Amino acid sequence: MDDRSPHVMRCATEDRIRSAWLGRVSGCILGKPVELVSILQGRSALRSYLESQNAWPVRDYIPGAEDPLVRLAGRGCVRGKICRAEPDDDINYTVLSLIMLEEFGGDLSTKDVAVTWLRRLPAGATFTAERAAYRALLCITEDSAVMGLPHDLDLGPCAQNPYSEWIGAQIRADMYGWVSPGKPAQAAGLARRDARLSHTGEGVNAAAFVAALASLIPATDSLEAAIPGALNEVPQDSEVQDAVELALSLAEKNEGPEAIHERYKNLSPVHAVNNLALVVWALARGFDDFSQAIGDVVSAGLDTDCNGATVGGLWGITGRPIPEHWTRPWQGRVAVSLSGLAEMNIEDLVQRTVNISARLNHAVRD
């Protein structure tokens, strides 16, 4: 059979998307228990906790302890207690992106994102920029029917919030790259339209970069080749570009993340730029080892579940298999907190994503 036949291409796409989903969910679960320790107490406290659990370096799910912050953030997400992926906004938004692409396709607009939030996304499942945008959205649509927002509705006020350059849009971007292999402009365009509902500036740039990178990794099979193309989708003088270049420099010298923490010490631990730097640093150092990649980014601190998920998805979109000790515990069960949905099956998510990728890229299906 010709290696370029539709059947072979579809199988390759399916393998990549399956690994991306498995990697993203596993990375999210890994980082979830220590998110509050990292954000509220800092990286030194995070390392102390991990060392106390004999989990340094991190290469498997983290054991639980009677730490109140770990209990609060990681219920059902510590080693020995995992039976499914517990609800988390990092996975909610990936599923939501899939739902939006199924309904609106490549013509997805910021208005479509707003409509979908009102229909599908509970306000209580949003945080920081998304919650602020949601609040503004409710105000400006108070007299409109959810099923039909005015064509000239001004959504600009939604993104005018104090958190608009934080990490939220970045964690919403993966899907747009997964379904746009080799099409970074398409991926980044979709990510920007999604991001602009709640974010501005570097918050939007970070989302565009992640989506473009997810698009280019399977097309190049090389992180070194993919990153320059992804940077073409953000302004050359952006903080995102500086963060990526710093991360690559540290990884090339086999240095730890200390310089990233020092450079961005005045930023929020949930800002887009500092967290993106950690994502690129860990991915570059661990591109040949999934456990190292997600383990290092989680142990590096800041927003651990977001970064674990993003690194896991970007590593997985290569199509290489995710080690079974990461996927076995949660049994393909993905819990979400979206309207009308409680738990989803990973294989259903994979097949739906494959179908959207084919639809967006006009692939011939069997």
LUMTORPA-431828 format. One record per residue (C-alpha): residue number from 1; residue in one letter; x, y, z. Coordinates in nm, 4 decimals. Layout:
BEGIN
+------+------+----------+----------+----------+
: fipa : mimi :     east :    north :       up :
+------+------+----------+----------+----------+
:  NUM :    A :        X :        Y :        Z :
...
+------+------+----------+----------+----------+
# end
This chain:
BEGIN
+------+------+----------+----------+----------+
: fipa : mimi :     east :    north :       up :
+------+------+----------+----------+----------+
:    1 :    M :   0.0000 :   0.0000 :   0.0000 :
:    2 :    D :   0.1241 :   0.3488 :  -0.0845 :
:    3 :    D :   0.2420 :   0.5155 :   0.2376 :
:    4 :    R :   0.0513 :   0.8277 :   0.1337 :
:    5 :    S :  -0.2837 :   0.6525 :   0.0916 :
:    6 :    P :  -0.5858 :   0.8034 :   0.2770 :
:    7 :    H :  -0.6068 :   0.4982 :   0.5040 :
:    8 :    V :  -0.2452 :   0.5301 :   0.6195 :
:    9 :    M :  -0.2771 :   0.9062 :   0.6630 :
:   10 :    R :  -0.5949 :   0.8643 :   0.8679 :
:   11 :    C :  -0.4323 :   0.6030 :   1.0911 :
:   12 :    A :  -0.1353 :   0.8322 :   1.1487 :
:   13 :    T :  -0.3696 :   1.1200 :   1.2353 :
:   14 :    E :  -0.5617 :   0.8978 :   1.4740 :
:   15 :    D :  -0.2419 :   0.7868 :   1.6490 :
:   16 :    R :  -0.1260 :   1.1450 :   1.6928 :
:   17 :    I :  -0.4586 :   1.2672 :   1.8244 :
:   18 :    R :  -0.4942 :   0.9725 :   2.0615 :
:   19 :    S :  -0.1501 :   1.0363 :   2.2085 :
:   20 :    A :  -0.2257 :   1.4078 :   2.2338 :
:   21 :    W :  -0.5438 :   1.3433 :   2.4309 :
:   22 :    L :  -0.3742 :   1.0811 :   2.6509 :
:   23 :    G :  -0.0771 :   1.3090 :   2.7102 :
:   24 :    R :  -0.2857 :   1.6160 :   2.7908 :
:   25 :    V :  -0.5122 :   1.4350 :   3.0352 :
:   26 :    S :  -0.2219 :   1.2549 :   3.2065 :
:   27 :    G :  -0.0220 :   1.5772 :   3.2432 :
:   28 :    C :  -0.3215 :   1.7542 :   3.3913 :
:   29 :    I :  -0.3779 :   1.4784 :   3.6472 :
:   30 :    L :  -0.0096 :   1.4848 :   3.7410 :
:   31 :    G :  -0.0023 :   1.8571 :   3.8122 :
:   32 :    K :  -0.3423 :   1.8901 :   3.9767 :
:   33 :    P :  -0.2589 :   1.7762 :   4.3338 :
:   34 :    V :   0.0270 :   2.0249 :   4.3773 :
:   35 :    E :  -0.1226 :   2.3247 :   4.1970 :
:   36 :    L :  -0.2125 :   2.5123 :   4.5154 :
:   37 :    V :   0.1144 :   2.4235 :   4.6898 :
:   38 :    S :   0.3020 :   2.5681 :   4.3935 :
:   39 :    I :   0.0907 :   2.8809 :   4.3406 :
:   40 :    L :   0.0357 :   2.9744 :   4.7042 :
:   41 :    Q :   0.3620 :   2.8596 :   4.8657 :
:   42 :    G :   0.6141 :   2.8664 :   4.5823 :
:   43 :    R :   0.8601 :   2.6332 :   4.4168 :
:   44 :    S :   1.0703 :   2.5638 :   4.7261 :
:   45 :    A :   0.7621 :   2.4401 :   4.9127 :
:   46 :    L :   0.6669 :   2.2324 :   4.6103 :
:   47 :    R :   1.0083 :   2.0676 :   4.6017 :
:   48 :    S :   0.9987 :   2.0029 :   4.9762 :
:   49 :    Y :   0.6628 :   1.8325 :   4.9412 :
:   50 :    L :   0.7755 :   1.6184 :   4.6485 :
:   51 :    E :   1.0944 :   1.5162 :   4.8275 :
:   52 :    S :   0.8953 :   1.4274 :   5.1387 :
:   53 :    Q :   0.6940 :   1.1867 :   4.9229 :
:   54 :    N :   1.0031 :   1.0378 :   4.7543 :
:   55 :    A :   0.8706 :   1.1838 :   4.4290 :
:   56 :    W :   1.1722 :   1.3885 :   4.3181 :
:   57 :    P :   1.2434 :   1.3817 :   4.0277 :
:   58 :    V :   0.8808 :   1.3426 :   3.9225 :
:   59 :    R :   0.8418 :   1.0468 :   3.6898 :
:   60 :    D :   0.5041 :   0.9064 :   3.8013 :
:   61 :    Y :   0.1856 :   1.0299 :   3.9620 :
:   62 :    I :   0.2455 :   1.2043 :   4.2914 :
:   63 :    P :   0.1617 :   1.0247 :   4.6178 :
:   64 :    G :  -0.0898 :   1.1909 :   4.8470 :
:   65 :    A :  -0.0341 :   1.3143 :   5.1996 :
:   66 :    E :  -0.2214 :   1.4933 :   5.4725 :
:   67 :    D :  -0.1278 :   1.8305 :   5.3307 :
:   68 :    P :  -0.4493 :   2.0370 :   5.3243 :
:   69 :    L :  -0.3633 :   2.2059 :   4.9941 :
:   70 :    V :  -0.2945 :   1.8717 :   4.8267 :
:   71 :    R :  -0.6227 :   1.7312 :   4.9594 :
:   72 :    L :  -0.8121 :   2.0367 :   4.8388 :
:   73 :    A :  -0.6674 :   2.0463 :   4.4865 :
:   74 :    G :  -0.5945 :   1.6821 :   4.4171 :
:   75 :    R :  -0.8822 :   1.4739 :   4.5440 :
:   76 :    G :  -0.8823 :   1.1616 :   4.3297 :
:   77 :    C :  -0.5624 :   1.2653 :   4.1488 :
:   78 :    V :  -0.2864 :   1.1159 :   4.3656 :
:   79 :    R :  -0.1141 :   0.7857 :   4.3104 :
:   80 :    G :  -0.3279 :   0.4927 :   4.4220 :
:   81 :    K :  -0.6482 :   0.7008 :   4.4234 :
:   82 :    I :  -0.6888 :   0.7665 :   4.0509 :
:   83 :    C :  -0.9772 :   0.5893 :   3.8753 :
:   84 :    R :  -1.0672 :   0.8617 :   3.6244 :
:   85 :    A :  -0.9576 :   1.2085 :   3.5181 :
:   86 :    E :  -1.1372 :   1.4387 :   3.7603 :
:   87 :    P :  -1.3048 :   1.7553 :   3.6254 :
:   88 :    D :  -1.0580 :   2.0340 :   3.5495 :
:   89 :    D :  -1.0779 :   2.3509 :   3.3427 :
:   90 :    D :  -0.7751 :   2.2445 :   3.1371 :
:   91 :    I :  -0.9758 :   1.9520 :   2.9999 :
:   92 :    N :  -1.3119 :   2.1321 :   2.9973 :
:   93 :    Y :  -1.1800 :   2.3833 :   2.7458 :
:   94 :    T :  -1.0275 :   2.1181 :   2.5190 :
:   95 :    V :  -1.3624 :   1.9401 :   2.5052 :
:   96 :    L :  -1.5382 :   2.2725 :   2.4546 :
:   97 :    S :  -1.3084 :   2.3538 :   2.1608 :
:   98 :    L :  -1.4013 :   2.0213 :   2.0043 :
:   99 :    I :  -1.7723 :   2.0940 :   2.0489 :
:  100 :    M :  -1.7336 :   2.4385 :   1.8926 :
:  101 :    L :  -1.5430 :   2.3043 :   1.5925 :
:  102 :    E :  -1.8097 :   2.0392 :   1.5400 :
:  103 :    E :  -2.0770 :   2.3096 :   1.5304 :
:  104 :    F :  -1.9000 :   2.5989 :   1.3599 :
:  105 :    G :  -1.6028 :   2.4417 :   1.1812 :
:  106 :    G :  -1.3168 :   2.6571 :   1.0571 :
:  107 :    D :  -1.5431 :   2.9632 :   1.0504 :
:  108 :    L :  -1.5520 :   2.9698 :   1.4316 :
:  109 :    S :  -1.5759 :   3.3306 :   1.5502 :
:  110 :    T :  -1.5363 :   3.5026 :   1.8841 :
:  111 :    K :  -1.9116 :   3.5485 :   1.8902 :
:  112 :    D :  -1.9552 :   3.1716 :   1.8434 :
:  113 :    V :  -1.7261 :   3.1168 :   2.1422 :
:  114 :    A :  -1.9420 :   3.3560 :   2.3477 :
:  115 :    V :  -2.2613 :   3.1739 :   2.2509 :
:  116 :    T :  -2.1058 :   2.8370 :   2.3385 :
:  117 :    W :  -1.9925 :   2.9607 :   2.6789 :
:  118 :    L :  -2.3442 :   3.0768 :   2.7586 :
:  119 :    R :  -2.4896 :   2.7433 :   2.6481 :
:  120 :    R :  -2.2289 :   2.5006 :   2.7755 :
:  121 :    L :  -1.9862 :   2.6498 :   3.0279 :
:  122 :    P :  -2.1072 :   2.6934 :   3.3880 :
:  123 :    A :  -1.9882 :   3.0233 :   3.5335 :
:  124 :    G :  -1.8703 :   2.8388 :   3.8437 :
:  125 :    A :  -1.6260 :   2.6389 :   3.6320 :
:  126 :    T :  -1.4449 :   2.9549 :   3.5179 :
:  127 :    F :  -1.1587 :   3.1415 :   3.6839 :
:  128 :    T :  -0.9704 :   3.4735 :   3.6542 :
:  129 :    A :  -0.9934 :   3.6090 :   3.2966 :
:  130 :    E :  -1.2665 :   3.3667 :   3.1925 :
:  131 :    R :  -1.4816 :   3.4494 :   3.4936 :
:  132 :    A :  -1.4348 :   3.8230 :   3.4418 :
:  133 :    A :  -1.5197 :   3.7868 :   3.0726 :
:  134 :    Y :  -1.8224 :   3.5746 :   3.1565 :
:  135 :    R :  -1.9476 :   3.8391 :   3.3987 :
:  136 :    A :  -1.9127 :   4.1077 :   3.1318 :
:  137 :    L :  -2.0764 :   3.8805 :   2.8750 :
:  138 :    L :  -2.3798 :   3.8307 :   3.0961 :
:  139 :    C :  -2.4157 :   4.2068 :   3.1328 :
:  140 :    I :  -2.3917 :   4.2905 :   2.7639 :
:  141 :    T :  -2.6231 :   4.0057 :   2.6592 :
:  142 :    E :  -2.8824 :   4.0669 :   2.9308 :
:  143 :    D :  -3.1486 :   4.1621 :   2.6763 :
:  144 :    S :  -3.0449 :   3.9128 :   2.4069 :
:  145 :    A :  -3.1548 :   3.5574 :   2.3471 :
:  146 :    V :  -2.8691 :   3.3123 :   2.3861 :
:  147 :    M :  -2.9690 :   3.1398 :   2.0635 :
:  148 :    G :  -2.9216 :   3.4562 :   1.8596 :
:  149 :    L :  -2.6865 :   3.7298 :   1.9717 :
:  150 :    P :  -2.7035 :   4.0541 :   1.7739 :
:  151 :    H :  -2.4721 :   4.0563 :   1.4736 :
:  152 :    D :  -2.3141 :   4.3849 :   1.5807 :
:  153 :    L :  -2.2705 :   4.2875 :   1.9464 :
:  154 :    D :  -1.9527 :   4.4450 :   2.0883 :
:  155 :    L :  -1.7665 :   4.1782 :   2.2866 :
:  156 :    G :  -1.4676 :   4.4052 :   2.3510 :
:  157 :    P :  -1.5552 :   4.4738 :   2.7163 :
:  158 :    C :  -1.5237 :   4.1009 :   2.7952 :
:  159 :    A :  -1.1473 :   4.1064 :   2.7405 :
:  160 :    Q :  -1.0926 :   4.4273 :   2.9358 :
:  161 :    N :  -1.0072 :   4.2641 :   3.2659 :
:  162 :    P :  -0.7040 :   4.2519 :   3.4988 :
:  163 :    Y :  -0.6240 :   3.8919 :   3.4032 :
:  164 :    S :  -0.6250 :   3.9271 :   3.0240 :
:  165 :    E :  -0.2591 :   3.8253 :   2.9855 :
:  166 :    W :  -0.2825 :   3.5293 :   3.2208 :
:  167 :    I :  -0.2732 :   3.1630 :   3.1238 :
:  168 :    G :  -0.6410 :   3.0972 :   3.0472 :
:  169 :    A :  -0.6350 :   3.1358 :   2.6688 :
:  170 :    Q :  -0.3148 :   2.9329 :   2.6486 :
:  171 :    I :  -0.4866 :   2.6297 :   2.8013 :
:  172 :    R :  -0.7707 :   2.6615 :   2.5483 :
:  173 :    A :  -0.5474 :   2.6431 :   2.2410 :
:  174 :    D :  -0.4300 :   2.2819 :   2.1948 :
:  175 :    M :  -0.7251 :   2.1477 :   1.9987 :
:  176 :    Y :  -0.6859 :   2.4066 :   1.7224 :
:  177 :    G :  -0.3357 :   2.2774 :   1.6500 :
:  178 :    W :  -0.4286 :   1.9109 :   1.6777 :
:  179 :    V :  -0.6840 :   1.9449 :   1.3977 :
:  180 :    S :  -0.4630 :   2.1659 :   1.1768 :
:  181 :    P :  -0.1509 :   1.9563 :   1.1089 :
:  182 :    G :   0.0973 :   2.1572 :   0.9046 :
:  183 :    K :  -0.1330 :   2.4606 :   0.8986 :
:  184 :    P :  -0.0018 :   2.6922 :   1.1716 :
:  185 :    A :  -0.1860 :   2.9988 :   1.0403 :
:  186 :    Q :  -0.5166 :   2.8124 :   1.0572 :
:  187 :    A :  -0.4401 :   2.6865 :   1.4064 :
:  188 :    A :  -0.3249 :   3.0245 :   1.5355 :
:  189 :    G :  -0.6220 :   3.2000 :   1.3763 :
:  190 :    L :  -0.8697 :   2.9740 :   1.5511 :
:  191 :    A :  -0.6854 :   3.0133 :   1.8809 :
:  192 :    R :  -0.6841 :   3.3927 :   1.8505 :
:  193 :    R :  -1.0572 :   3.4065 :   1.7814 :
:  194 :    D :  -1.1195 :   3.1951 :   2.0904 :
:  195 :    A :  -0.8734 :   3.3873 :   2.3061 :
:  196 :    R :  -1.0031 :   3.7338 :   2.2203 :
:  197 :    L :  -1.3233 :   3.6781 :   2.4145 :
:  198 :    S :  -1.1311 :   3.6996 :   2.7415 :
:  199 :    H :  -0.7697 :   3.7952 :   2.6662 :
:  200 :    T :  -0.5510 :   4.0612 :   2.5103 :
:  201 :    G :  -0.1831 :   4.1094 :   2.4247 :
:  202 :    E :   0.0480 :   3.8323 :   2.5396 :
:  203 :    G :  -0.2465 :   3.6235 :   2.6545 :
:  204 :    V :  -0.3612 :   3.6003 :   2.2925 :
:  205 :    N :  -0.0058 :   3.5603 :   2.1603 :
:  206 :    A :   0.0625 :   3.2673 :   2.3922 :
:  207 :    A :  -0.2521 :   3.0898 :   2.2758 :
:  208 :    A :  -0.1601 :   3.1446 :   1.9107 :
:  209 :    F :   0.1920 :   3.0124 :   1.9683 :
:  210 :    V :   0.0745 :   2.6943 :   2.1439 :
:  211 :    A :  -0.1810 :   2.6213 :   1.8718 :
:  212 :    A :   0.0741 :   2.6813 :   1.5952 :
:  213 :    L :   0.3301 :   2.4620 :   1.7712 :
:  214 :    A :   0.0751 :   2.1813 :   1.8055 :
:  215 :    S :   0.0105 :   2.2170 :   1.4327 :
:  216 :    L :   0.3766 :   2.2066 :   1.3312 :
:  217 :    I :   0.5140 :   1.9305 :   1.5557 :
:  218 :    P :   0.3446 :   1.6487 :   1.3590 :
:  219 :    A :   0.4312 :   1.8153 :   1.0295 :
:  220 :    T :   0.8026 :   1.8434 :   1.1088 :
:  221 :    D :   0.8596 :   1.5619 :   1.3611 :
:  222 :    S :   1.1077 :   1.7998 :   1.5196 :
:  223 :    L :   1.0675 :   2.0562 :   1.7947 :
:  224 :    E :   1.3659 :   2.2477 :   1.6588 :
:  225 :    A :   1.1960 :   2.2812 :   1.3217 :
:  226 :    A :   0.8491 :   2.3491 :   1.4637 :
:  227 :    I :   0.9300 :   2.6345 :   1.7013 :
:  228 :    P :   1.0489 :   2.8920 :   1.4429 :
:  229 :    G :   0.7322 :   2.8390 :   1.2422 :
:  230 :    A :   0.5184 :   2.8784 :   1.5527 :
:  231 :    L :   0.7003 :   3.2013 :   1.6411 :
:  232 :    N :   0.6052 :   3.3344 :   1.2984 :
:  233 :    E :   0.2474 :   3.3471 :   1.4286 :
:  234 :    V :   0.3301 :   3.5984 :   1.7042 :
:  235 :    P :   0.4798 :   3.9494 :   1.6847 :
:  236 :    Q :   0.8598 :   3.9504 :   1.6695 :
:  237 :    D :   0.8870 :   4.1978 :   1.9563 :
:  238 :    S :   0.6453 :   4.0088 :   2.1812 :
:  239 :    E :   0.7178 :   3.8851 :   2.5314 :
:  240 :    V :   0.6131 :   3.5414 :   2.4098 :
:  241 :    Q :   0.9036 :   3.5369 :   2.1656 :
:  242 :    D :   1.1468 :   3.6407 :   2.4407 :
:  243 :    A :   1.0125 :   3.3706 :   2.6723 :
:  244 :    V :   1.0510 :   3.0998 :   2.4085 :
:  245 :    E :   1.4067 :   3.2062 :   2.3258 :
:  246 :    L :   1.5040 :   3.2110 :   2.6948 :
:  247 :    A :   1.3571 :   2.8642 :   2.7457 :
:  248 :    L :   1.5404 :   2.7190 :   2.4454 :
:  249 :    S :   1.8683 :   2.8716 :   2.5581 :
:  250 :    L :   1.8379 :   2.7151 :   2.9037 :
:  251 :    A :   1.7409 :   2.3775 :   2.7629 :
:  252 :    E :   2.0332 :   2.3816 :   2.5197 :
:  253 :    K :   2.2705 :   2.4415 :   2.8110 :
:  254 :    N :   2.0932 :   2.1748 :   3.0165 :
:  255 :    E :   2.0131 :   2.4294 :   3.2849 :
:  256 :    G :   1.7205 :   2.4280 :   3.5248 :
:  257 :    P :   1.4291 :   2.6731 :   3.5314 :
:  258 :    E :   1.5801 :   2.9119 :   3.7875 :
:  259 :    A :   1.6529 :   3.1810 :   3.5276 :
:  260 :    I :   1.2890 :   3.1710 :   3.4182 :
:  261 :    H :   1.1707 :   3.2236 :   3.7741 :
:  262 :    E :   1.4187 :   3.5076 :   3.8194 :
:  263 :    R :   1.3313 :   3.6794 :   3.4898 :
:  264 :    Y :   0.9595 :   3.6736 :   3.5648 :
:  265 :    K :   0.9608 :   3.7059 :   3.9435 :
:  266 :    N :   0.7244 :   4.0029 :   3.9288 :
:  267 :    L :   0.4609 :   3.8246 :   3.7219 :
:  268 :    S :   0.1657 :   3.6337 :   3.8630 :
:  269 :    P :   0.2306 :   3.2573 :   3.8906 :
:  270 :    V :  -0.0601 :   3.2147 :   3.6496 :
:  271 :    H :   0.0593 :   3.4634 :   3.3861 :
:  272 :    A :   0.0877 :   3.3311 :   3.0310 :
:  273 :    V :   0.4480 :   3.4303 :   2.9623 :
:  274 :    N :   0.6336 :   3.2723 :   3.2552 :
:  275 :    N :   0.4317 :   2.9524 :   3.2291 :
:  276 :    L :   0.4902 :   2.9315 :   2.8541 :
:  277 :    A :   0.8638 :   2.9605 :   2.9168 :
:  278 :    L :   0.8461 :   2.6586 :   3.1488 :
:  279 :    V :   0.6424 :   2.4642 :   2.8919 :
:  280 :    V :   0.8992 :   2.5212 :   2.6152 :
:  281 :    W :   1.1928 :   2.4544 :   2.8507 :
:  282 :    A :   1.0530 :   2.1206 :   2.9704 :
:  283 :    L :   0.9411 :   2.0132 :   2.6238 :
:  284 :    A :   1.2830 :   2.0899 :   2.4757 :
:  285 :    R :   1.4655 :   1.8976 :   2.7492 :
:  286 :    G :   1.2281 :   1.6031 :   2.7496 :
:  287 :    F :   1.1212 :   1.5755 :   2.3869 :
:  288 :    D :   1.2463 :   1.2164 :   2.3781 :
:  289 :    D :   1.1006 :   1.1177 :   2.7169 :
:  290 :    F :   0.7364 :   1.1815 :   2.8041 :
:  291 :    S :   0.7829 :   1.1186 :   3.1759 :
:  292 :    Q :   1.0725 :   1.3632 :   3.1950 :
:  293 :    A :   0.8842 :   1.6287 :   2.9980 :
:  294 :    I :   0.5703 :   1.6368 :   3.2122 :
:  295 :    G :   0.7580 :   1.5534 :   3.5328 :
:  296 :    D :   1.0037 :   1.8378 :   3.4897 :
:  297 :    V :   0.7423 :   2.0986 :   3.4018 :
:  298 :    V :   0.5284 :   2.0089 :   3.7034 :
:  299 :    S :   0.8235 :   2.0109 :   3.9425 :
:  300 :    A :   0.9322 :   2.3482 :   3.7968 :
:  301 :    G :   0.6303 :   2.5087 :   3.9625 :
:  302 :    L :   0.3925 :   2.7927 :   3.8735 :
:  303 :    D :   0.0641 :   2.6601 :   3.7269 :
:  304 :    T :   0.1424 :   2.2912 :   3.7477 :
:  305 :    D :  -0.1743 :   2.1302 :   3.6097 :
:  306 :    C :  -0.1992 :   2.3739 :   3.3176 :
:  307 :    N :   0.1647 :   2.3241 :   3.2232 :
:  308 :    G :   0.1507 :   1.9485 :   3.2688 :
:  309 :    A :  -0.1495 :   1.9350 :   3.0371 :
:  310 :    T :   0.0060 :   2.1589 :   2.7713 :
:  311 :    V :   0.3384 :   1.9754 :   2.7672 :
:  312 :    G :   0.1564 :   1.6410 :   2.7650 :
:  313 :    G :  -0.0552 :   1.7385 :   2.4669 :
:  314 :    L :   0.2336 :   1.8869 :   2.2702 :
:  315 :    W :   0.4507 :   1.5818 :   2.3353 :
:  316 :    G :   0.1656 :   1.3499 :   2.2459 :
:  317 :    I :   0.0838 :   1.5130 :   1.9131 :
:  318 :    T :   0.4054 :   1.3556 :   1.7816 :
:  319 :    G :   0.2073 :   1.0314 :   1.7781 :
:  320 :    R :   0.4541 :   0.8460 :   1.9963 :
:  321 :    P :   0.2828 :   0.6229 :   2.2536 :
:  322 :    I :   0.2269 :   0.7538 :   2.6051 :
:  323 :    P :   0.3759 :   0.5130 :   2.8635 :
:  324 :    E :   0.1090 :   0.2882 :   3.0076 :
:  325 :    H :   0.1758 :   0.3754 :   3.3718 :
:  326 :    W :   0.0354 :   0.7212 :   3.2951 :
:  327 :    T :  -0.2795 :   0.6068 :   3.1154 :
:  328 :    R :  -0.3738 :   0.2852 :   3.2935 :
:  329 :    P :  -0.4957 :   0.4402 :   3.6217 :
:  330 :    W :  -0.7669 :   0.6608 :   3.4715 :
:  331 :    Q :  -0.9045 :   0.3919 :   3.2388 :
:  332 :    G :  -1.0038 :   0.6239 :   2.9543 :
:  333 :    R :  -1.2588 :   0.7997 :   3.1757 :
:  334 :    V :  -1.2605 :   1.1789 :   3.1415 :
:  335 :    A :  -1.4877 :   1.3703 :   3.3770 :
:  336 :    V :  -1.5904 :   1.7229 :   3.2791 :
:  337 :    S :  -1.8050 :   1.9996 :   3.4261 :
:  338 :    L :  -1.9892 :   2.1219 :   3.1175 :
:  339 :    S :  -2.3629 :   2.1608 :   3.0773 :
:  340 :    G :  -2.5197 :   1.8271 :   2.9876 :
:  341 :    L :  -2.1916 :   1.6375 :   3.0221 :
:  342 :    A :  -2.0430 :   1.4578 :   3.3204 :
:  343 :    E :  -1.8042 :   1.1900 :   3.1972 :
:  344 :    M :  -1.6658 :   1.1159 :   2.8534 :
:  345 :    N :  -1.4737 :   0.8275 :   2.6989 :
:  346 :    I :  -1.1298 :   0.8947 :   2.5587 :
:  347 :    E :  -1.1883 :   0.6900 :   2.2436 :
:  348 :    D :  -1.5026 :   0.8861 :   2.1637 :
:  349 :    L :  -1.3074 :   1.2105 :   2.2048 :
:  350 :    V :  -1.0314 :   1.0780 :   1.9811 :
:  351 :    Q :  -1.2678 :   0.9738 :   1.7013 :
:  352 :    R :  -1.4580 :   1.3024 :   1.7135 :
:  353 :    T :  -1.1309 :   1.4943 :   1.6939 :
:  354 :    V :  -1.0107 :   1.2828 :   1.4010 :
:  355 :    N :  -1.3363 :   1.3565 :   1.2200 :
:  356 :    I :  -1.2992 :   1.7304 :   1.2743 :
:  357 :    S :  -0.9402 :   1.7212 :   1.1518 :
:  358 :    A :  -1.0535 :   1.5468 :   0.8345 :
:  359 :    R :  -1.3351 :   1.7952 :   0.7869 :
:  360 :    L :  -1.1132 :   2.1004 :   0.8335 :
:  361 :    N :  -0.8407 :   1.9686 :   0.6073 :
:  362 :    H :  -1.0655 :   1.8151 :   0.3397 :
:  363 :    A :  -0.9131 :   1.4720 :   0.3912 :
:  364 :    V :  -1.0618 :   1.1701 :   0.2134 :
:  365 :    R :  -1.2220 :   0.9353 :   0.4630 :
:  366 :    D :  -1.2636 :   0.5592 :   0.4331 :
+------+------+----------+----------+----------+
# end
